[in-house]
Amino acid sequence: MKLIALIPARYGSSRFPGKSLAPILGKPLIQRVYEQARLVKGLDELWVATDDERIRDCVEGFGGRALMTRADHPSGSDRLAEAAQLLGLAPADLVINIQGDQPVFPPELIAQLAALLKRDPEVVMVTPACKFSDPKIAADPNVVKVVFDRRGRALYFSRSPLPCWFLLRETAPRYFYRHLGIYAYRVGFLKEFVHLPPGRWEQAERLEQLRALEHGFPIHIVETRGDTLEVDTPADLLRAEAYFAAGSPG
């Protein structure tokens, strides 16, 4: 059983074209992500899966490994599935999907996700969530929230505040769980997942992970206190620069 980390990266982006190559204190975003992924213990291989020669050349230029994939993939999961096929991975192998716009994440979290897959053969997909209490963050549609059952299996993901916390006592504590966009799959399930038709809730929320729930596949949630930093806009890039300028690792 191999543990492979794949970083899907495309040049086109509606909000920030070419962000994979945008510099953060002298290093392109994709290099920051790759170097953070190198800190994950127990990886057998680490690859960037891209559809753009500029990104491939950048990755190989700093000593990383990149795979060229098709340009017509509708999602990162589809790109990962093609990469898994190109690498000849077995159905039992484990794939970690590390977002190409996520230069900051706890490396130990990846090991936690993989450990759950290794420990329980019935688990096919794992993703982390972080507890928070700020209602303004909960109201932000760019922050995906998740609720899960007592066994740690996701019930629903939403861009809306979730749960509603309709309580009579205004002083009662309220909290939410922010979904962190890192996934761990069994390769066999990943290949099955990308052939499932999109579900209505997935299309309503524009959240691909809802497809698994709509088709009856459980997604296990790992709670973490660690957080991530994602670059979706040029403003996020400034936040990332401030993070690294402060002397944080990486």
ChimeraX commands (.cxc) that place a marker at each C-alpha (Angstrom):
marker #1 position 0.00,0.00,0.00 radius 0.5
marker #1 position 1.58,3.26,-1.17 radius 0.5
marker #1 position 0.87,6.74,0.21 radius 0.5
marker #1 position 1.01,9.30,-2.61 radius 0.5
marker #1 position 0.46,13.05,-2.29 radius 0.5
marker #1 position -0.86,14.74,-5.42 radius 0.5
marker #1 position -1.16,18.50,-5.86 radius 0.5
marker #1 position -3.60,19.45,-8.66 radius 0.5
marker #1 position -2.65,22.79,-10.21 radius 0.5
marker #1 position -4.07,24.58,-13.23 radius 0.5
marker #1 position -3.13,27.92,-14.70 radius 0.5
marker #1 position -6.67,29.17,-15.32 radius 0.5
marker #1 position -8.63,30.60,-12.40 radius 0.5
marker #1 position -11.71,32.81,-12.58 radius 0.5
marker #1 position -10.68,34.89,-9.56 radius 0.5
marker #1 position -6.90,34.77,-9.91 radius 0.5
marker #1 position -5.49,33.56,-13.25 radius 0.5
marker #1 position -1.97,32.18,-13.03 radius 0.5
marker #1 position -1.96,32.12,-9.25 radius 0.5
marker #1 position 0.08,28.90,-9.12 radius 0.5
marker #1 position 3.05,30.92,-10.38 radius 0.5
marker #1 position 2.35,34.05,-8.31 radius 0.5
marker #1 position 5.41,34.83,-6.16 radius 0.5
marker #1 position 5.34,34.72,-2.37 radius 0.5
marker #1 position 8.54,36.34,-1.11 radius 0.5
marker #1 position 10.55,35.13,-4.07 radius 0.5
marker #1 position 9.03,31.65,-4.44 radius 0.5
marker #1 position 6.00,30.79,-6.61 radius 0.5
marker #1 position 2.87,29.63,-4.81 radius 0.5
marker #1 position 3.16,26.09,-6.18 radius 0.5
marker #1 position 6.69,25.81,-4.75 radius 0.5
marker #1 position 5.46,26.92,-1.32 radius 0.5
marker #1 position 2.77,24.22,-1.44 radius 0.5
marker #1 position 5.26,21.57,-2.63 radius 0.5
marker #1 position 7.80,22.42,0.06 radius 0.5
marker #1 position 5.13,22.21,2.76 radius 0.5
marker #1 position 4.04,18.82,1.41 radius 0.5
marker #1 position 7.62,17.59,1.63 radius 0.5
marker #1 position 7.34,17.92,5.41 radius 0.5
marker #1 position 4.68,15.18,5.53 radius 0.5
marker #1 position 6.12,12.00,7.03 radius 0.5
marker #1 position 5.58,8.62,5.42 radius 0.5
marker #1 position 4.97,9.74,1.83 radius 0.5
marker #1 position 6.15,7.36,-0.85 radius 0.5
marker #1 position 5.81,9.90,-3.66 radius 0.5
marker #1 position 4.88,13.55,-4.19 radius 0.5
marker #1 position 3.68,14.93,-7.54 radius 0.5
marker #1 position 2.09,18.04,-9.02 radius 0.5
marker #1 position -0.64,17.18,-11.53 radius 0.5
marker #1 position -1.07,20.04,-13.99 radius 0.5
marker #1 position -2.39,20.86,-17.45 radius 0.5
marker #1 position 0.02,23.71,-18.11 radius 0.5
marker #1 position 3.61,23.48,-19.31 radius 0.5
marker #1 position 4.53,26.67,-17.44 radius 0.5
marker #1 position 3.58,25.07,-14.13 radius 0.5
marker #1 position 5.35,21.82,-15.06 radius 0.5
marker #1 position 8.53,23.69,-15.98 radius 0.5
marker #1 position 8.36,25.70,-12.75 radius 0.5
marker #1 position 7.99,22.55,-10.62 radius 0.5
marker #1 position 10.82,20.73,-12.37 radius 0.5
marker #1 position 12.90,23.90,-12.11 radius 0.5
marker #1 position 12.89,23.81,-8.31 radius 0.5
marker #1 position 13.50,20.05,-8.23 radius 0.5
marker #1 position 9.93,18.79,-7.91 radius 0.5
marker #1 position 8.08,16.18,-9.92 radius 0.5
marker #1 position 5.16,17.02,-12.20 radius 0.5
marker #1 position 2.70,15.09,-14.35 radius 0.5
marker #1 position 0.98,16.53,-17.41 radius 0.5
marker #1 position -2.76,15.83,-17.38 radius 0.5
marker #1 position -5.62,16.76,-19.69 radius 0.5
marker #1 position -6.90,20.33,-19.79 radius 0.5
marker #1 position -10.60,19.44,-19.88 radius 0.5
marker #1 position -11.01,18.10,-16.33 radius 0.5
marker #1 position -14.03,19.63,-14.57 radius 0.5
marker #1 position -12.50,19.23,-11.10 radius 0.5
marker #1 position -9.34,18.54,-9.16 radius 0.5
marker #1 position -10.59,15.04,-8.35 radius 0.5
marker #1 position -10.78,14.19,-12.05 radius 0.5
marker #1 position -7.21,15.43,-12.49 radius 0.5
marker #1 position -6.11,13.28,-9.55 radius 0.5
marker #1 position -7.83,10.21,-10.96 radius 0.5
marker #1 position -5.96,10.63,-14.26 radius 0.5
marker #1 position -2.69,11.14,-12.37 radius 0.5
marker #1 position -3.29,7.96,-10.36 radius 0.5
marker #1 position -3.82,6.08,-13.63 radius 0.5
marker #1 position -0.67,7.55,-15.18 radius 0.5
marker #1 position 1.32,6.50,-12.11 radius 0.5
marker #1 position -0.12,2.97,-12.24 radius 0.5
marker #1 position -1.42,3.10,-8.67 radius 0.5
marker #1 position -3.26,0.06,-7.29 radius 0.5
marker #1 position -6.86,0.29,-5.97 radius 0.5
marker #1 position -5.62,-0.18,-2.39 radius 0.5
marker #1 position -3.08,2.65,-2.60 radius 0.5
marker #1 position -3.84,5.90,-0.78 radius 0.5
marker #1 position -3.92,9.31,-2.43 radius 0.5
marker #1 position -3.77,12.63,-0.58 radius 0.5
marker #1 position -5.24,15.59,-2.44 radius 0.5
marker #1 position -3.33,18.69,-1.33 radius 0.5
marker #1 position -4.80,21.82,-2.89 radius 0.5
marker #1 position -2.44,23.72,-5.18 radius 0.5
marker #1 position -3.43,27.04,-3.59 radius 0.5
marker #1 position -2.78,25.95,0.02 radius 0.5
marker #1 position 0.79,26.95,0.98 radius 0.5
marker #1 position 0.15,26.55,4.70 radius 0.5
marker #1 position -1.27,23.41,6.34 radius 0.5
marker #1 position -0.23,21.19,9.26 radius 0.5
marker #1 position 1.96,18.39,7.78 radius 0.5
marker #1 position 1.03,16.08,10.66 radius 0.5
marker #1 position -2.62,16.35,9.60 radius 0.5
marker #1 position -1.88,14.40,6.41 radius 0.5
marker #1 position -0.54,11.52,8.51 radius 0.5
marker #1 position -3.75,11.56,10.58 radius 0.5
marker #1 position -5.91,11.25,7.47 radius 0.5
marker #1 position -3.80,8.41,6.10 radius 0.5
marker #1 position -3.79,6.61,9.45 radius 0.5
marker #1 position -7.58,6.42,9.47 radius 0.5
marker #1 position -7.63,4.88,6.00 radius 0.5
marker #1 position -4.95,2.37,6.99 radius 0.5
marker #1 position -6.71,1.47,10.24 radius 0.5
marker #1 position -10.20,0.90,8.86 radius 0.5
marker #1 position -10.55,-0.81,5.46 radius 0.5
marker #1 position -14.19,0.33,5.19 radius 0.5
marker #1 position -13.20,4.01,5.15 radius 0.5
marker #1 position -12.86,5.29,1.57 radius 0.5
marker #1 position -12.60,9.08,1.96 radius 0.5
marker #1 position -11.32,11.32,4.78 radius 0.5
marker #1 position -11.12,15.09,5.20 radius 0.5
marker #1 position -10.37,17.45,8.13 radius 0.5
marker #1 position -12.42,20.13,9.91 radius 0.5
marker #1 position -11.48,22.83,12.40 radius 0.5
marker #1 position -13.77,24.16,15.16 radius 0.5
marker #1 position -14.47,27.91,15.37 radius 0.5
marker #1 position -17.07,30.25,16.91 radius 0.5
marker #1 position -17.00,33.53,14.94 radius 0.5
marker #1 position -20.48,34.04,13.38 radius 0.5
marker #1 position -19.06,36.42,10.76 radius 0.5
marker #1 position -16.79,33.68,9.46 radius 0.5
marker #1 position -19.72,31.24,9.54 radius 0.5
marker #1 position -21.72,33.62,7.33 radius 0.5
marker #1 position -18.97,33.81,4.71 radius 0.5
marker #1 position -19.96,31.65,1.69 radius 0.5
marker #1 position -16.27,31.16,0.86 radius 0.5
marker #1 position -15.87,29.30,4.17 radius 0.5
marker #1 position -17.33,25.80,3.85 radius 0.5
marker #1 position -18.96,24.43,6.99 radius 0.5
marker #1 position -19.61,20.79,7.86 radius 0.5
marker #1 position -21.70,18.87,10.40 radius 0.5
marker #1 position -21.04,15.22,11.24 radius 0.5
marker #1 position -22.48,12.39,13.29 radius 0.5
marker #1 position -21.19,10.77,16.49 radius 0.5
marker #1 position -19.04,8.38,14.47 radius 0.5
marker #1 position -17.32,11.26,12.71 radius 0.5
marker #1 position -19.09,10.78,9.39 radius 0.5
marker #1 position -20.13,13.91,7.49 radius 0.5
marker #1 position -23.85,14.67,7.33 radius 0.5
marker #1 position -23.67,17.77,5.14 radius 0.5
marker #1 position -21.34,20.47,3.84 radius 0.5
marker #1 position -22.60,23.99,3.17 radius 0.5
marker #1 position -21.55,27.52,2.28 radius 0.5
marker #1 position -24.38,28.77,4.50 radius 0.5
marker #1 position -24.02,29.00,8.30 radius 0.5
marker #1 position -24.31,25.41,9.50 radius 0.5
marker #1 position -25.90,24.67,11.92 radius 0.5
marker #1 position -28.43,27.47,12.39 radius 0.5
marker #1 position -28.21,27.41,16.23 radius 0.5
marker #1 position -31.86,28.35,16.69 radius 0.5
marker #1 position -31.68,28.63,20.49 radius 0.5
marker #1 position -33.94,30.42,22.96 radius 0.5
marker #1 position -31.01,31.53,25.13 radius 0.5
marker #1 position -28.84,34.00,23.26 radius 0.5
marker #1 position -26.00,33.37,25.69 radius 0.5
marker #1 position -25.77,29.67,24.84 radius 0.5
marker #1 position -22.39,28.76,23.26 radius 0.5
marker #1 position -22.45,28.41,19.50 radius 0.5
marker #1 position -19.76,26.87,17.34 radius 0.5
marker #1 position -19.15,25.63,13.83 radius 0.5
marker #1 position -16.70,23.41,11.95 radius 0.5
marker #1 position -14.80,24.82,8.99 radius 0.5
marker #1 position -13.99,22.27,6.32 radius 0.5
marker #1 position -10.33,22.28,5.32 radius 0.5
marker #1 position -9.96,21.34,1.66 radius 0.5
marker #1 position -7.57,18.41,1.97 radius 0.5
marker #1 position -8.79,14.92,1.05 radius 0.5
marker #1 position -7.48,11.39,1.42 radius 0.5
marker #1 position -8.91,8.60,-0.76 radius 0.5
marker #1 position -8.42,5.00,-1.60 radius 0.5
marker #1 position -7.47,4.94,-5.27 radius 0.5
marker #1 position -10.24,2.46,-6.07 radius 0.5
marker #1 position -12.86,4.80,-4.63 radius 0.5
marker #1 position -11.34,7.88,-6.31 radius 0.5
marker #1 position -11.69,6.25,-9.71 radius 0.5
marker #1 position -15.30,5.31,-8.92 radius 0.5
marker #1 position -16.10,8.76,-7.52 radius 0.5
marker #1 position -15.16,10.69,-10.67 radius 0.5
marker #1 position -17.57,8.57,-12.73 radius 0.5
marker #1 position -20.56,9.33,-10.50 radius 0.5
marker #1 position -23.04,11.85,-11.93 radius 0.5
marker #1 position -23.10,15.22,-10.12 radius 0.5
marker #1 position -25.84,15.49,-7.49 radius 0.5
marker #1 position -28.39,18.27,-7.03 radius 0.5
marker #1 position -26.95,19.46,-3.71 radius 0.5
marker #1 position -23.45,19.45,-5.17 radius 0.5
marker #1 position -24.67,21.71,-7.96 radius 0.5
marker #1 position -26.62,23.94,-5.58 radius 0.5
marker #1 position -23.68,24.47,-3.19 radius 0.5
marker #1 position -20.92,24.06,-5.80 radius 0.5
marker #1 position -19.24,21.58,-3.45 radius 0.5
marker #1 position -17.92,18.46,-5.14 radius 0.5
marker #1 position -17.68,16.41,-1.93 radius 0.5
marker #1 position -21.47,16.40,-1.64 radius 0.5
marker #1 position -21.53,14.03,-4.61 radius 0.5
marker #1 position -20.12,11.27,-2.41 radius 0.5
marker #1 position -22.79,11.81,0.26 radius 0.5
marker #1 position -25.59,11.99,-2.29 radius 0.5
marker #1 position -24.55,8.63,-3.71 radius 0.5
marker #1 position -24.33,7.02,-0.26 radius 0.5
marker #1 position -20.56,7.01,0.27 radius 0.5
marker #1 position -19.47,8.14,3.76 radius 0.5
marker #1 position -16.88,10.86,4.25 radius 0.5
marker #1 position -15.05,10.61,7.56 radius 0.5
marker #1 position -14.10,13.81,9.35 radius 0.5
marker #1 position -10.87,14.24,11.30 radius 0.5
marker #1 position -11.07,17.09,13.82 radius 0.5
marker #1 position -7.97,19.24,13.99 radius 0.5
marker #1 position -6.84,22.36,15.78 radius 0.5
marker #1 position -4.46,23.15,12.97 radius 0.5
marker #1 position -5.56,25.52,10.24 radius 0.5
marker #1 position -4.68,26.26,6.65 radius 0.5
marker #1 position -4.04,29.32,4.54 radius 0.5
marker #1 position -5.53,29.33,1.05 radius 0.5
marker #1 position -4.81,31.73,-1.80 radius 0.5
marker #1 position -7.97,32.40,-3.79 radius 0.5
marker #1 position -7.46,36.09,-4.54 radius 0.5
marker #1 position -4.60,38.62,-4.79 radius 0.5
marker #1 position -5.59,39.80,-1.31 radius 0.5
marker #1 position -4.97,36.27,0.01 radius 0.5
marker #1 position -1.53,36.41,-1.56 radius 0.5
marker #1 position -0.71,39.42,0.63 radius 0.5
marker #1 position -1.81,37.45,3.70 radius 0.5
marker #1 position 0.47,34.60,2.67 radius 0.5
marker #1 position 3.38,37.01,2.23 radius 0.5
marker #1 position 2.76,38.40,5.71 radius 0.5
marker #1 position 2.72,34.85,7.13 radius 0.5
marker #1 position 6.07,33.90,5.62 radius 0.5
marker #1 position 7.59,37.32,6.32 radius 0.5
marker #1 position 6.81,36.78,10.00 radius 0.5
marker #1 position 9.38,33.99,10.00 radius 0.5
marker #1 position 7.04,31.00,9.95 radius 0.5
marker #1 position 8.51,27.69,8.71 radius 0.5
marker #1 position 8.61,27.22,4.95 radius 0.5
marker link #1:1,2 radius 0.2
marker link #1:2,3 radius 0.2
marker link #1:3,4 radius 0.2
marker link #1:4,5 radius 0.2
marker link #1:5,6 radius 0.2
marker link #1:6,7 radius 0.2
marker link #1:7,8 radius 0.2
marker link #1:8,9 radius 0.2
marker link #1:9,10 radius 0.2
marker link #1:10,11 radius 0.2
marker link #1:11,12 radius 0.2
marker link #1:12,13 radius 0.2
marker link #1:13,14 radius 0.2
marker link #1:14,15 radius 0.2
marker link #1:15,16 radius 0.2
marker link #1:16,17 radius 0.2
marker link #1:17,18 radius 0.2
marker link #1:18,19 radius 0.2
marker link #1:19,20 radius 0.2
marker link #1:20,21 radius 0.2
marker link #1:21,22 radius 0.2
marker link #1:22,23 radius 0.2
marker link #1:23,24 radius 0.2
marker link #1:24,25 radius 0.2
marker link #1:25,26 radius 0.2
marker link #1:26,27 radius 0.2
marker link #1:27,28 radius 0.2
marker link #1:28,29 radius 0.2
marker link #1:29,30 radius 0.2
marker link #1:30,31 radius 0.2
marker link #1:31,32 radius 0.2
marker link #1:32,33 radius 0.2
marker link #1:33,34 radius 0.2
marker link #1:34,35 radius 0.2
marker link #1:35,36 radius 0.2
marker link #1:36,37 radius 0.2
marker link #1:37,38 radius 0.2
marker link #1:38,39 radius 0.2
marker link #1:39,40 radius 0.2
marker link #1:40,41 radius 0.2
marker link #1:41,42 radius 0.2
marker link #1:42,43 radius 0.2
marker link #1:43,44 radius 0.2
marker link #1:44,45 radius 0.2
marker link #1:45,46 radius 0.2
marker link #1:46,47 radius 0.2
marker link #1:47,48 radius 0.2
marker link #1:48,49 radius 0.2
marker link #1:49,50 radius 0.2
marker link #1:50,51 radius 0.2
marker link #1:51,52 radius 0.2
marker link #1:52,53 radius 0.2
marker link #1:53,54 radius 0.2
marker link #1:54,55 radius 0.2
marker link #1:55,56 radius 0.2
marker link #1:56,57 radius 0.2
marker link #1:57,58 radius 0.2
marker link #1:58,59 radius 0.2
marker link #1:59,60 radius 0.2
marker link #1:60,61 radius 0.2
marker link #1:61,62 radius 0.2
marker link #1:62,63 radius 0.2
marker link #1:63,64 radius 0.2
marker link #1:64,65 radius 0.2
marker link #1:65,66 radius 0.2
marker link #1:66,67 radius 0.2
marker link #1:67,68 radius 0.2
marker link #1:68,69 radius 0.2
marker link #1:69,70 radius 0.2
marker link #1:70,71 radius 0.2
marker link #1:71,72 radius 0.2
marker link #1:72,73 radius 0.2
marker link #1:73,74 radius 0.2
marker link #1:74,75 radius 0.2
marker link #1:75,76 radius 0.2
marker link #1:76,77 radius 0.2
marker link #1:77,78 radius 0.2
marker link #1:78,79 radius 0.2
marker link #1:79,80 radius 0.2
marker link #1:80,81 radius 0.2
marker link #1:81,82 radius 0.2
marker link #1:82,83 radius 0.2
marker link #1:83,84 radius 0.2
marker link #1:84,85 radius 0.2
marker link #1:85,86 radius 0.2
marker link #1:86,87 radius 0.2
marker link #1:87,88 radius 0.2
marker link #1:88,89 radius 0.2
marker link #1:89,90 radius 0.2
marker link #1:90,91 radius 0.2
marker link #1:91,92 radius 0.2
marker link #1:92,93 radius 0.2
marker link #1:93,94 radius 0.2
marker link #1:94,95 radius 0.2
marker link #1:95,96 radius 0.2
marker link #1:96,97 radius 0.2
marker link #1:97,98 radius 0.2
marker link #1:98,99 radius 0.2
marker link #1:99,100 radius 0.2
marker link #1:100,101 radius 0.2
marker link #1:101,102 radius 0.2
marker link #1:102,103 radius 0.2
marker link #1:103,104 radius 0.2
marker link #1:104,105 radius 0.2
marker link #1:105,106 radius 0.2
marker link #1:106,107 radius 0.2
marker link #1:107,108 radius 0.2
marker link #1:108,109 radius 0.2
marker link #1:109,110 radius 0.2
marker link #1:110,111 radius 0.2
marker link #1:111,112 radius 0.2
marker link #1:112,113 radius 0.2
marker link #1:113,114 radius 0.2
marker link #1:114,115 radius 0.2
marker link #1:115,116 radius 0.2
marker link #1:116,117 radius 0.2
marker link #1:117,118 radius 0.2
marker link #1:118,119 radius 0.2
marker link #1:119,120 radius 0.2
marker link #1:120,121 radius 0.2
marker link #1:121,122 radius 0.2
marker link #1:122,123 radius 0.2
marker link #1:123,124 radius 0.2
marker link #1:124,125 radius 0.2
marker link #1:125,126 radius 0.2
marker link #1:126,127 radius 0.2
marker link #1:127,128 radius 0.2
marker link #1:128,129 radius 0.2
marker link #1:129,130 radius 0.2
marker link #1:130,131 radius 0.2
marker link #1:131,132 radius 0.2
marker link #1:132,133 radius 0.2
marker link #1:133,134 radius 0.2
marker link #1:134,135 radius 0.2
marker link #1:135,136 radius 0.2
marker link #1:136,137 radius 0.2
marker link #1:137,138 radius 0.2
marker link #1:138,139 radius 0.2
marker link #1:139,140 radius 0.2
marker link #1:140,141 radius 0.2
marker link #1:141,142 radius 0.2
marker link #1:142,143 radius 0.2
marker link #1:143,144 radius 0.2
marker link #1:144,145 radius 0.2
marker link #1:145,146 radius 0.2
marker link #1:146,147 radius 0.2
marker link #1:147,148 radius 0.2
marker link #1:148,149 radius 0.2
marker link #1:149,150 radius 0.2
marker link #1:150,151 radius 0.2
marker link #1:151,152 radius 0.2
marker link #1:152,153 radius 0.2
marker link #1:153,154 radius 0.2
marker link #1:154,155 radius 0.2
marker link #1:155,156 radius 0.2
marker link #1:156,157 radius 0.2
marker link #1:157,158 radius 0.2
marker link #1:158,159 radius 0.2
marker link #1:159,160 radius 0.2
marker link #1:160,161 radius 0.2
marker link #1:161,162 radius 0.2
marker link #1:162,163 radius 0.2
marker link #1:163,164 radius 0.2
marker link #1:164,165 radius 0.2
marker link #1:165,166 radius 0.2
marker link #1:166,167 radius 0.2
marker link #1:167,168 radius 0.2
marker link #1:168,169 radius 0.2
marker link #1:169,170 radius 0.2
marker link #1:170,171 radius 0.2
marker link #1:171,172 radius 0.2
marker link #1:172,173 radius 0.2
marker link #1:173,174 radius 0.2
marker link #1:174,175 radius 0.2
marker link #1:175,176 radius 0.2
marker link #1:176,177 radius 0.2
marker link #1:177,178 radius 0.2
marker link #1:178,179 radius 0.2
marker link #1:179,180 radius 0.2
marker link #1:180,181 radius 0.2
marker link #1:181,182 radius 0.2
marker link #1:182,183 radius 0.2
marker link #1:183,184 radius 0.2
marker link #1:184,185 radius 0.2
marker link #1:185,186 radius 0.2
marker link #1:186,187 radius 0.2
marker link #1:187,188 radius 0.2
marker link #1:188,189 radius 0.2
marker link #1:189,190 radius 0.2
marker link #1:190,191 radius 0.2
marker link #1:191,192 radius 0.2
marker link #1:192,193 radius 0.2
marker link #1:193,194 radius 0.2
marker link #1:194,195 radius 0.2
marker link #1:195,196 radius 0.2
marker link #1:196,197 radius 0.2
marker link #1:197,198 radius 0.2
marker link #1:198,199 radius 0.2
marker link #1:199,200 radius 0.2
marker link #1:200,201 radius 0.2
marker link #1:201,202 radius 0.2
marker link #1:202,203 radius 0.2
marker link #1:203,204 radius 0.2
marker link #1:204,205 radius 0.2
marker link #1:205,206 radius 0.2
marker link #1:206,207 radius 0.2
marker link #1:207,208 radius 0.2
marker link #1:208,209 radius 0.2
marker link #1:209,210 radius 0.2
marker link #1:210,211 radius 0.2
marker link #1:211,212 radius 0.2
marker link #1:212,213 radius 0.2
marker link #1:213,214 radius 0.2
marker link #1:214,215 radius 0.2
marker link #1:215,216 radius 0.2
marker link #1:216,217 radius 0.2
marker link #1:217,218 radius 0.2
marker link #1:218,219 radius 0.2
marker link #1:219,220 radius 0.2
marker link #1:220,221 radius 0.2
marker link #1:221,222 radius 0.2
marker link #1:222,223 radius 0.2
marker link #1:223,224 radius 0.2
marker link #1:224,225 radius 0.2
marker link #1:225,226 radius 0.2
marker link #1:226,227 radius 0.2
marker link #1:227,228 radius 0.2
marker link #1:228,229 radius 0.2
marker link #1:229,230 radius 0.2
marker link #1:230,231 radius 0.2
marker link #1:231,232 radius 0.2
marker link #1:232,233 radius 0.2
marker link #1:233,234 radius 0.2
marker link #1:234,235 radius 0.2
marker link #1:235,236 radius 0.2
marker link #1:236,237 radius 0.2
marker link #1:237,238 radius 0.2
marker link #1:238,239 radius 0.2
marker link #1:239,240 radius 0.2
marker link #1:240,241 radius 0.2
marker link #1:241,242 radius 0.2
marker link #1:242,243 radius 0.2
marker link #1:243,244 radius 0.2
marker link #1:244,245 radius 0.2
marker link #1:245,246 radius 0.2
marker link #1:246,247 radius 0.2
marker link #1:247,248 radius 0.2
marker link #1:248,249 radius 0.2
marker link #1:249,250 radius 0.2
view
